[in-house]
Amino acid sequence: MSAPAAKAPFLPWNRPSIGKEEEAAVLGVLRSGWLTAGPNAAAFEQAVRDALGQQDAFAVSSCTAALHLALLAAGLRPDDEVITPSFTFCAAPNAILRSGGVPVFAEIDPATLNLDPQAAAEAITARTRAIVVMHYGGQPCDLAAFRRLADDHGLLLIEDAAHALHAWRDGQRAGSVGDLAVFSFYANKVITTGEGGMLVGRADLVQRARLLGRHGIDSSVWQRHGTRSTADYEVTVPGLKYTMPDITAAIGLKQWEKLPDFTAARTAIAAAYDKALAGLPGLTLPTVLDGVEHGRFLYPVLIDPVPGRDRDRVATTLREAGIGTSVHFQPVHRLATYRHTPHHLPITEHTAARQLSLPCYPAMTAHDVQRVIDALHALWS
Ligand SMILES: Cc1ncc(COP(=O)(O)O)c(C=O)c1O
């Protein structure tokens, strides 16, 4: 009698790729005697700043921290409005509210699922102070159009580039165009430090953010550890504590070196999905615009509901087949904190009800990719 076929292990929606290099780097920091923000954080900041051609960079504890600091540095006055998509993660709208501002949700472009510059323009009022764009799934939004819009109206442009550390549009790199831009190194992101983030941008704004992210103290503990007396510090604003420890930054530096290879792996998986899933009725695959080098953080599909098959049923059936998926995103204006905000966002609502993110990450094998493809074909047969 033959043994029953072994069940394939669960394929999660995402899994980080951490190697011996990261392990060795962490051990090095642990043995160095310096655990908190120090030389590794400074080196990570310099690497990202130089790659983006931005004036300054501040490594922080999360992208949410970077967003909070960006909006505090923007110096919002009570009831200042900040235009942002609702089709995003709650981090930016929450940070806008926590910084004293009012999020104003504008509609997305139905092809790229990025904030629509025309819709953003129509949302501008006398109280608007900033626009927070988000590069959905790794495809940069219309950077040139948003830069123009911000300049024409004297607004700050902040890029939420949590999905787009390695993405370009018309030769401009995501994160290099805004007055400020933020990145995430959360466990599921294109590179990860477990938790972590980076704020980059104009020197005056990043310097203010750095001050606010270090208790309002005008020097780092690393600087004070050297020749300066530790008692020699001043608190000039009531700041918070958002710095990135060197343990984290050491992982980040190793992941940063791997970013081009990670993106190539994600791109190959996306190409395999594009080829194998094209033509399934009612399944819309991601649109990539000409002139875009996509970061491929997400592979988001849209599923038109038909009797017996809608987005949630597909997710459940894939889970039963041992395949994880995710949803990006529940529209923020539908979440309890935001339900009272005025909105008319039919494209966002129609998109969000049909969106599903397939697994797309460097740790996947060719066999994993084929499993996802076969499971989807089975669902459509
Ligand atoms: C678009 C976007 N912005 C911000 C964040 C927050 O990132 P973090 O978890 O590093 O704070 C996320 C997290 O998933 C995100 O998707």
The ligand as a Gaussian input file, in Angstrom:
#p B3LYP/6-31G(d) Opt

LIG

0 1
 C        1.195000      52.433000       2.261000
 C        1.707000      52.188000       3.657000
 N        2.134000      53.224000       4.382000
 C        2.606000      53.066000       5.634000
 C        2.664000      51.829000       6.212000
 C        3.161000      51.697000       7.635000
 O        4.396000      51.073000       7.678000
 P        5.033000      50.621000       9.088000
 O        4.414000      49.312000       9.437000
 O        6.513000      50.500000       8.792000
 O        4.751000      51.690000      10.070000
 C        2.239000      50.707000       5.495000
 C        2.308000      49.370000       6.122000
 O        1.947000      48.363000       5.641000
 C        1.740000      50.890000       4.185000
 O        1.293000      49.860000       3.461000

